[in-house]
Amino acid sequence: MFRGWFVVGALVLVFGAAAVLGFGAIFRAKSVAARIDAAAAGILAAGMAAVGLGWAPLGVVPLGAAIGLVFLLFVVRIVYQGSGAAGTGRWSAIYGAAVAALSGWVLLSASSGAGSVSDHPGHQLGIILADIMGALLMLFAATGWLLGTFAMPAESKSHAVPRLKGVREALMAAGLAVALYAIS
């Protein structure tokens, strides 16, 4: 599906870096919930790097199972966990579930478009517009993660996002923006 070398390179670089940061965050996490969150983010980013490499048509079942497992994990956290610490609250789980759902859509679109790009069913006007709007929203999300990580004013009452998590989430959002734009 992703035919341009620039798009493939960007997807592999961005998702690969997010996967390394996600798996590295497992060792720095202080709680079990934070370790599970970091592992889920690492698995999701590694799966999306595989999609960027063009493995979606061949590995749609294992990649879909991994993305589905991560989505299910976030849904369970939404249902059974109240708002706790800043990194493990309900809003964080809702955002994680949304990212997993968008990743599943990218996998589905990339696996069904293995032949000709114009032949797969995702190329209808409504879906193209939804993909482009999703790409713009993920671009804004990446910008927000970077601003929340590096540009918090000292007099602000909010807490800055930890650098490792902020960069990892910004990379994941930027990668999804590129992927959604590429499938549109």
C-alpha positions in Angstrom: 0.0 0.0 0.0 2.7 2.5 1.0 4.7 2.8 -2.3 6.8 5.9 -1.9 10.2 5.5 -0.4 9.8 8.7 1.6 6.5 7.5 3.2 7.9 4.1 4.0 11.0 5.5 5.4 9.1 8.0 7.5 6.7 5.4 8.8 9.5 2.9 9.7 11.7 5.6 11.3 8.9 7.2 13.4 7.1 4.0 14.4 10.5 2.3 15.1 11.6 5.1 17.4 8.2 5.0 19.2 8.6 1.3 19.6 12.1 1.6 21.1 10.9 4.3 23.5 7.8 2.2 24.4 9.8 -0.9 25.2 12.5 1.2 27.0 9.8 2.8 29.1 8.9 -0.6 30.5 12.2 -0.6 32.5 11.7 3.0 33.8 8.1 2.6 34.8 7.3 2.7 38.5 4.0 0.9 38.6 2.5 -2.2 37.0 -0.1 -0.1 35.2 2.6 2.2 33.7 4.6 -0.9 32.6 1.5 -2.4 30.9 0.8 1.0 29.2 4.4 1.2 28.0 4.4 -2.4 26.7 1.1 -1.7 24.9 2.5 1.4 23.3 5.6 -0.5 22.2 3.6 -3.3 20.7 1.3 -0.9 18.9 4.3 1.1 17.5 6.1 -2.1 16.4 3.0 -3.4 14.7 2.6 -0.1 12.8 6.3 -0.2 11.8 5.6 -3.6 10.3 2.6 -2.2 8.4 4.9 0.6 7.1 7.4 -2.0 5.9 4.6 -3.5 3.8 3.9 -6.6 5.9 0.2 -5.8 6.2 -1.2 -8.1 3.4 0.9 -11.0 4.6 0.6 -10.5 8.4 -2.9 -9.1 8.8 -4.0 -11.7 11.3 -1.0 -11.5 13.8 -0.8 -7.7 13.4 -4.6 -7.4 13.8 -4.5 -9.6 16.8 -1.8 -7.5 18.4 -3.6 -4.2 17.7 -6.9 -5.8 18.9 -5.2 -6.9 22.1 -3.9 -3.4 22.8 -7.3 -1.9 22.0 -9.0 -4.4 24.4 -6.4 -3.6 27.1 -7.2 0.1 26.8 -11.0 -0.5 26.8 -10.6 -2.6 30.0 -8.7 0.3 31.6 -11.4 2.7 30.6 -14.2 0.6 32.1 -12.4 -0.6 35.3 -10.1 2.2 36.2 -11.2 5.6 37.5 -9.1 8.7 37.1 -5.9 8.0 38.9 -2.5 9.5 38.4 -1.8 11.6 35.4 -0.3 8.9 33.3 -2.7 6.1 34.2 -6.1 7.7 34.3 -9.2 7.2 32.3 -8.5 9.9 29.7 -5.1 8.4 29.0 -6.8 5.0 28.3 -9.4 6.7 26.0 -6.6 8.3 24.0 -4.8 5.0 23.8 -7.9 3.2 22.6 -8.5 5.9 19.9 -4.9 5.5 18.7 -5.3 1.7 18.7 -8.5 2.0 16.7 -6.8 4.3 14.1 -3.9 1.9 13.9 -6.4 -0.9 13.2 -8.0 1.2 10.4 -4.6 1.8 8.9 -3.8 -1.9 9.0 -7.2 -2.8 7.5 -6.7 -0.2 4.7 -3.1 -1.2 4.0 -4.0 -4.9 3.9 -6.9 -4.5 1.5 -5.0 -2.3 -0.9 -2.3 -4.9 -1.7 -3.1 -4.8 -5.4 -3.8 -1.5 -7.0 -4.1 1.5 -4.8 -7.3 2.6 -6.6 -9.0 -0.8 -6.3 -9.5 -1.1 -2.6 -12.8 -0.1 -1.1 -11.4 2.7 1.1 -11.2 5.1 -1.8 -14.6 6.6 -1.5 -15.0 10.3 -0.9 -16.3 10.0 2.7 -13.5 7.7 3.7 -10.9 9.8 2.0 -12.1 12.9 3.9 -12.3 11.0 7.2 -8.7 9.8 6.6 -7.5 13.3 5.9 -9.3 14.7 9.0 -7.9 11.9 11.1 -4.4 12.8 9.8 -4.9 16.5 10.7 -6.2 15.5 14.2 -3.2 13.3 14.7 -0.9 16.1 13.6 -2.5 18.4 16.2 -2.2 15.6 18.8 1.6 15.3 18.0 2.0 19.0 18.4 0.0 19.0 21.6 2.2 16.2 23.0 5.4 18.1 22.2 4.0 21.3 23.7 2.9 19.5 26.8 6.3 18.0 27.1 8.7 20.8 26.3 6.7 24.1 26.4 5.0 24.2 29.8 5.3 27.6 31.4 6.8 27.6 34.9 3.7 29.5 36.3 1.3 26.9 34.9 -0.8 24.8 37.3 -0.6 21.8 35.0 2.2 19.3 35.2 4.5 18.7 32.2 4.3 15.3 30.5 7.3 13.1 31.2 9.7 13.5 28.4 9.9 9.8 27.4 6.1 9.5 27.2 5.6 12.8 25.5 8.1 12.1 22.8 6.8 8.5 22.3 3.2 9.7 22.0 4.2 12.5 19.6 6.1 10.1 17.4 3.1 7.7 17.4 0.7 10.5 16.5 3.0 11.8 13.8 3.4 8.4 12.3 -0.4 7.8 12.3 -0.8 11.2 10.6 1.6 10.2 7.9 -0.1 6.7 7.5 -3.6 8.2 7.4 -2.6 10.7 4.8 -0.9 7.9 2.8 -3.9 5.7 2.7 -6.3 8.5 1.7 
